[in-house]
Amino acid sequence: MKKQKQDNPFNLVAEEIIFIILDLLNRNSLAIKSFSLVCKSFYAVESKHRCSLKPLRQERLPALLSRYPNITHLDLTLCSRVSDASLSLVSHSCASSLRSIDFSRTPLFSTYGLLRLALNCKNIVEIDLSNATELKDSALAAVAEAKNLEKLSLARCKSITDMGVGCVAVGCRKLRFICLKWCFGVGDLGIGLLAVKCKHLCFLDLSYLPITNKCLSSISKLQHLEELILEGCFGIEDDSLAVLKHGCNSLKSLDVSTCQNISHNGLPSLINGALGLRQLTLAHGSPVTSSLADCLRKHSMLQSVKLDGCFVTDDGLKTIGNWCASLRELSLSKCLGVTDEGLSSVVTKHRDLRKLDITCCRKITDASIASITNSCKSLTSLRVESCTLVTREAFVLIGQRCHLLEELDLTDNEVDDKGLKYISRCSELSSLKLGICLNITDEGLIHIGKGCSKLVELDLYRSEEITDSAILAIAQGCPGLEMINMAYCKYITDRSLLSLSKCPQLKTLESRGCSLITSLGLKAVAVGCKELTKLDIKKCHNIDDAGMLPLARFSQNLRQINLSHSSVTDIGLLSLSSISCLQNMTILHLKGLTPAGLAAVLLACGGLKKVKLQATFRWLLPLRLVQYLESRGCMFQWKDKVLQEKLDPKCWKLQLEDLMP
Amino acid sequence: MLSDNRIKAPVQDGVVNQLVQASKVQDWDPSAMLDNLSFLEQKIHQLQDLVHLIIGRKGQVLGRPDELVVQQQQLVTADLTSIIVQLISTAGSLLPSGKHTLPAATPSLEQSGQFGGVVFPSAQGPLNDGFQPQNAGGSKVSGLPNSVDISRKNGNEQNHIIEEHELKDEEDVEEGESLIPGTYEILQLEKEEILAPHTHFCTICGKGFKRDANLRMHMRGHGDEYKTPGALAKPNKESGSEPTIIKRYSCPYTGCKRNKDHKKFQPLKTILCVKNHYKRTHCDKSYICSRCNTKKFSVIADLKTHEKHCGKDKWLCSCGTTFSRKDKLFGHIALFQGHTPAIPLEEAKAPAGPSDQGDGNQSTNKVGSMNFNFSSNVSSESEVQSSTDIKGSIDDPAGYFSPLSFDTCNFGGFHEFPRPPFDDSESSLAFLLSGSCNYPQKSED
C-alpha cells in the first residue's frame, strides 16, 4: 500500500491544485463522479472539494452530509419532501458551513425545522422558500432568527401576511434580496416596514401584491435599491404616484408590467430620480404613445426595454428612436399597432440592438426585416415568430446580414430552404426554432447541420416535411445538441433516433406523434444519450415495453417522461422504477395499464413528484394508497379528457391547446 | 368645588400669579394650560375693547335712555362671568389630590358641606365670596321631585364623568361605603322618571333638557330677566352653611338588591347611578356592537367604550403591547428597535406533514413551546423596551388589558380642552370633571 501511495503522482500535487482541476470539471457531473471513483485519495479530495449538493431524496441526506463536510449550498428542490428530522440533521451537520438553502417546490416541512435551521446555521445568507403555499407567518418568524440572511425568496407563499413579513423585516436586517411575488396576503404595512427596517435592500419583487402608493414612499427612500418589480400591482395608479416626489435614485431595473393604471402621468414619478436606469419593463400596460416614451428621453443608461403586449403607436416608436440611450434589448412581442414605419424608425436609431423580439407583430412586412437587418448588424437574438406578412425572401436577409445571431425564432413563418441556406451562415447559432415552418425540407436543414455546429436547441415542431436525412445531418453537424423537438414530424423513423444517439449531450427529446418510431430507436437513444432528462413519446404507438427496459437501464438521469397513447404496459412502467431520478410521469390512455400494475409502479417509483393519470384510476386505486403517496410528496393530476378524434391535418392550427408542446 | 379656595388668589392677582402657583402642582399639562391662558387673555382683551367702546360712546351720545346702559352692563357681566368660570376650570386641572379625594370620599357637594367642612374649613367661605351670583341662581324649574334637583348640580357633572370615562364600577365603589341605616334619606324614583330622556323642563315652553346648564342657556331666549348673571349662574342651593341630610337612592325594581325592601339593601349613591343601574340590570340590551355583532348594551356609553376596543384581531407586539389596528402596530414596530410582530400561538402550531407521523406529535409540541421561548426571548433581549415603554404597567398584563386602565392611561381629559367654554357650557364642564376624574387612577396613594 505504501508503495502504491508513493507511486501516485497526485500525492505530490497540492490539494489546492486538484481543487482547481475539479473546479474546471464542475460542469460535467459524470466526470466528477468518475474522478472520485479513481482511488481513495481522489474520493477524499472530491468530498472535501464539493460545496454544493442537490440530493434527490431526503433519505440519502445523512450519508451525503457525512461524506461532504463542506457543503455551503444545499438544493432540496428535487426532494419530494423534506421532514423536520432532515432539516435538523442539516442544521447540525452543516452548522457553520451552510450559506444557502433552496426549498422551492419542496413541501412538508414545518416551522420547527426552519427554526432549528435558522438558529443553528449562523452563516446562512440565502433561503429559498418559493411555492411553500402552506407556509404560515410563524415559519417566517422562525426565518427571522437567521440574522445574517441576505436573500429570501417567498414567491407563491400565499398564506403569509404582513405579520410574517414584519418579523422578517425586524429580524433580518441585512436583507438585500427579497421576492414576495404572489404573496397575496402581504400589503402596504408589511412592505412599508420592510423598507423601513431593511435599509440594504437592493432587490425587491412585489409582483401581484395588493399594495398601493402608501408603501412606495418608504420604498423610494431605500438607498441601495437597484431592482424593483411591481408587476401586476393594480393598486398603484397615476393619481397616487403623482404624490411621490421622486423614486429611488439607485434604481437600475424597474418592472411595472400589467400595471394598467400607470401611464405617462405616473411613470415619471417612479423613475425621475433614477438616471442610472438600465432596464424597464412596461409589458401589458398602458398604450405606448409618444408622451409615454417621452418620459424616458433623458435616461441615457437605458439598455433594455420590454413593451410586450402593449398597444404601440407609430409616434411612440418614433419617440423611442429619439431617446438619448442606445438600446441593447427591445421587446415588442405581441404588441398591437407595430408597423413597418414605426419599427424602422426605432431600429435605424438603435443600431446597437443585441436582442429584438417582434413576435406576433402581424402588420410588419419584408420592409421591417430589411431595415432591422440593415441597421442592427450585431443582433444576437431575433424572434420573429408568427410575423405572417413577412415573405420567404426576407429571411435570406437575416442570414446575409446578421452573422452574430445566437438565437433565432422563426416559428410559424414562411421561411424556406433558401432562407435556411443563408441562415446557416450564422455560425454562432445555438438556438433555432423552426416550428410550424411548412416550407422547409431536408435540404435546408442539411445546410444548417453543416453551418451551425454550435447548435444546442432545435425546434422542428410540426415542420412536417422533415425526414430522417435532415436529422442525420443535424446530429452529425451539431454534436453539442441538447434539445430537439420533432413532434408530429410524421416521416421520422428509428433512423433519426439512431443518428441522435450520437449526440451525447442530448437532454430533451420530443418526438410526440412520430408514429413510425419503435422501441428499437428508443433503445439506441437510451444507450447513447446518458444525459437524457426529458422524454416525450406521446402517441408513439409502436413503442412498447421493449423500449422501457433499456431506458430503465441506461437513462439514469431521466426525470420526466410522457408515455400517453403508447403501447407500454405495467411491466414496462414497473421497470422504470429503477430510475431513481424519475419525478414526473404522464401516463394517460395506456391500454395495457391495470390498476394493480399502476399501484405497483407508483409504490416502486419512490421519487415521483407529479403524476398525470386518467380520472378513472382515481376510483380504482385504493384511497389509502393515494393518501400514502401524497404524503410521500407525490402530486396527482386526474385528467378526464376524452380521447380526441384524430385531428384533421388542415385544421390543427386552430387547436391552440394542442399547439403547446 | 374644592378648588375654589386656591382659585381665589389667581382671580385677584392675575394670570401670571396663577401660573406660578400652578407650577407647584404636579401632574398637569402645561401646554393645555398655556392654550387656556392665551384664550383667557384674548377674552380679557375683548372685554377691554368693549369697555373702551362703551366709554367712547358715553362721550358721544349723552342723554340716551337708561336701557342701553343696562344692556351694556349685562353684556360686560356675562363676559366677566365666562372669564371667571374659565379661570376656575383652568385652576381646577391643577388640583389632583383635592380632586381625588372629592369624588371618592365625598360623592356630592352636599356631603362636602357636611364632612368636607372639617377637612377643608376654608372651602365654603371663599367660594361664596368669589361667586356670589351662584347663590342667587337656581330657580326651580323642573317639575320633578326634590331628589332631581340635587342632580342639577352634581348629577350633570357626574354625567360627564360617566360618559367620558365609563366608571363601570361606580356601583362597586360605593359598596365600600358603610353608612349606618337611618342616617340618610332614601329616595326612590319611578321607572318612568328613571327612563325619561330629559330631567329639566322649561317652565314656559315645556322643552326638555338633559342638563340644567342647557336649560339655563335656553331660558335666555324667553326674556331679559333670564339673562341676569344670577339667572345664568349655576344654582347653588345649599350654601353649605347648614349641613344637609345625605341622600341615597333605591331602585324601584322589587326584589333587586338595590331596592330598599331588600334584606341586604345597598343604596345607590346618585341619580346617575340609579339610571345606569336600572338600565343595565332591568332593561333590554338594545345597543348592539356594530363590529362584533354579539355584544349588547343597554347604556349607550357602555357600547361606545366597548366599540373602542372591540375587534377580533388583537395586533400584538413582542413587547406585549396590543393594538386594535394593524397599522398602529406596524407604526409602533417601525418606531422602536427590536420590537417585532408577535404571531398568535394557535397559528404557530403549523400542521406537521402527514408523513412525519413518527415525530409529528413531538414536533408540534415543540413548536408550541419553542414559540413561547422565542417570543419571551425577543422581549427580554430588547433593552430598548424598558426605555420605550409608553405604559408602565406591562409587567401586569391582566391589569394592562382591562379596558378601564387602558382608558385612563391613554386618554387624559385634556383632549377637549381648547374649546371655548361658554359656547357650549356642557363641554367646559365636561373638561372640568373629566380632568378631575383622570387623576385618581394615577395617584393611588
Interface residues (C-beta under 8 A of the other chain):
Chain A: R81 S83 D84 A85 P107 L108 F109 S110 T111 Y112 G113 L115 E134 K136 D137 S138 A139 A141 A142 A144 E145 D162 M163 G164 G166 C167 V170 G171 L189 G190 G192 L193 V196 K197 Q627 E630 S631 R632 G633
Chain B: K326 D327 F330 I333 A334 G338 H339 T340 P341 I343 E347 A348 K349 A350 P351 A352 G353 P354 S355 D356 D359 S363 T364 K366 V367 M370 N371 F374
